[in-house]
Amino acid sequence: MSVIRCFAFGLFAFLIIGETTIAADELQAGVAFVDITAPIPFRMHGYFYERLSTGVKDPLFARAIVLKQGKEMAAFVFCDLVGIPYAETMPARKKASSRSDIPVEHIAITATHTHTGPQFFMSLNDFWHDYAVAKHGKDPYDAAAYRAELIDKIADAVVQAKAALTPVEARSGFASEDRISFNRRYHMKGGAVRFNPAVNNPDIIGPAGPIDPQVGILSFAKPGAKEPSSLIVSFAMHPDTSGGGTLYSADYIHGLDERLKHIFGTDCKVMFATGTCGDINNRDVHSEKQRMADELGTILGDVVAGEIQKDQLPPIKQPALAVRSTKVPCPLQQVSADDVAKANTKMERLVTRELPFMESVEACKILDVERLRKIWGDTVPLEVQAFRLDNDTAIVTLPSEIFVNLGLAIKAASPFKTTLVVELANDSVAYIPTKQAFLEGSYEVTNSRVERGSGEKLVEAAIGLLKELK
């Protein structure tokens, strides 16, 4: 019996020592930016008509950070794009993994959702491509080459970030900003819920949902340094604040980047992780004057810098890097062959801009659902990831454009004090509203490809992964 007790005590001591050793391993971080700006001219994403780029306001980047502790590694790539589908993210993750030894499941490729980036996927891109080929015999803005280059450049960013690994001191926490974001869905007189009603519309009763004022901050500094060498900033607000121009831009993220570089030095690397903003934008329906990209980025940058300069962001003293992921099967909406035929007929009216907005939305949705069904069948597998940095800090990544209440639900149930919830990761199948929003209808619901309840499934999966990591 005494031998058993001694063995048990020795095993317990070994486990404790083992855990302490793992927790004591220093955290390393490496950052790399790779330019992913598309050619000029080229189709731009974000609207339901053909819009060609005419220049570059600010370049678009794949902004990668690799984290390493002991043998554990994880990578995030934040791309200045409206979205990135599975057809590009999975090949990029596999290439990055084979060249860096970071497991595919430990790599998250996300989009910032800027509406002033290139159009290279979805049925709308297919339509413009086919229209150009039918009219001219070729498509002068064919996106195939850009897609191939994007895959390679994302992988390059991960490899370069790993090569730049260096010991860091990390901090995490939240600032708060409630002046610049608004829930864009409103209850109207008569009972309807409307997306982006006119400014000062007398029928507005009030917003149909909340905002998320938390500004997530992950700060990485060289050991002993007071100011960060790199930052991940997360906020829930649509990056569609450039007015639909034809110059490539990262939208307000560029203004954020410039402001933080001005404060912390030009070598500070700023990465932006888009929060759950499927129903959140910058549009104040009670003001004739709207804040635009650079002003919004500056305001957000000052909020982030102010929180860092208070020197109150909790340090990550005992890093414990770990990753979990799972696939959630989400049913696609049902569309008939007749629906598809009618949608194809309607698409022809996009050329003259005669097709009403909501009919454009519905036609594109139907064709996308049909395209996804040919790839996946009746359900599309959507990946959820959870990354633990320490016992108080975690990051969740979700695919597509997620309604804010779903992100807030994950934060509320998370066992971690600081949980960043990032959308548009590893796939982009348009909007994923809440069950309640599906009943209310309007633009985002019409533009969803999955069935009601899919968002809540993603929330459940995310909470389960967080609890595993805790």
C-alpha positions, 0 to 999 in steps of 0.5 A: 500500500505504501508503494502505491501511495509513493507511486501516486504521490510521485505521479502527482508531483510529476504532473504538477511539475510538468504543468509548471514547466509547460506554463513557464515556457516563454511565449513567442510571436512573429508577425508578417504582412504580405501585400494582396492588393488586386490588379487595376482595374478589377471588380470590387466586392461589396455591392450588387453591381459591377464596380471597377477599381481605379487606384489604391488609397491604401494597400491591402494586406494579409496580416499574419501572426504566429504564436508559439509556446514550447511545441504548441503553435497557432497562426492567424491571418487577417486579410483586407478582403470582404470575405474568403471562401473555403475554396481558398482558405483550405488550400492556403491553410494546407500550404501554410501547414506543410511549410511551417509545421503548424497544424491546419486546425491551428491556422485561422484565415479571416477577412476584415470585410472591407467593401473596397477590396477585390471581388473574386468569389460567389455567384455574383462574380460568376455572373459578371465573368460569364457575362464578359466572356459572352460579350467579349470572348474573354473576361478582362477581370478574370479572378482565377489568377488572383485566387491562386496568388492569394492562396500562395501569399497567405501561406507566405505570410504564415511562413514569414511570421513563423520565421520572425518568432521572438519572445514577447510579453503579452497583455489582453483585455477590453476597451469600450467604444459606444459612439461609432457603431449602431445596430442597423436593424430597426423596429418600425411603426406597423411592426416591420423590422427594416435594415438601414432605414432613411435618416430621421425616418419618422417611422423608426421606433428603435433598434432591433438589437444591441451593439457590442461596445467592447474593443478587444486588445491583444498587445505584444511587446519585446521583453521589458518594453513599455510600448507594443511592437504588435497589436490585435484589435477586435471590434464589431462594426462593418468596414463599409465606411468608405462610401463605395468608392473605386480605390482599394482600401482597408476601410477604417482599419487603415485609419486605425493602423495609421493612428496607432503607428503615429502613437506607438511608432511606425514599426508597430504592426496592427492587425484587425479581427472583425467582431460579430457585426452582421447587423452592426454598422457606422450609420447613425439614423438620427444624424445627417452627418455620418462619420467616415473611414479615416475618422472612425479609425482615428477614434478607435485608435485613440480608444485602443491607445488610451487603454494601453497607456493606462498600463492596466491591461492584464499581463499574460503571466502564465501563457498556456497556448492551446487550440480546439476546433470542430465542424458544425453541419448547418443545413442550407436553405431549400431552393427549387429548380424553378427558383434557380431558373428565375434567379438566372433570368433576373441576374441579366437585369443587373447589367442595366441596374434595373433589378430592385435591390432586394430582388438582386439580393434574393437572386444571388442568394438562390444561386449561391445556395445552389452552388453550395449544394453542388459542393456539400449536399444539403448541409455545409460544414462550418468550422469553429475554432477556439484558441487559449492564450492563458487561463483568462484569455481566449479567441473564438473564430466563426465563419461568415457574417455573424449577428452581434447577439450570437457573439455576445452570447459566446462572451457571456457564457465563456469561462475566460475573462477576456474572449475575443469573438472573430467572424469571417474565419475560414469560410464565407457563406454570407449572413448568419442571423439569430433565430429571432432575426429570421422571424423578423426578416429584412436584408440580412435574412434574405441574404442568408444561405443557411437555415434558421438556428444555424447561428445558435449551433455555432454558439453552442459549439464555441462554448463547448470548445472554450469549456474544454480549453478551460 
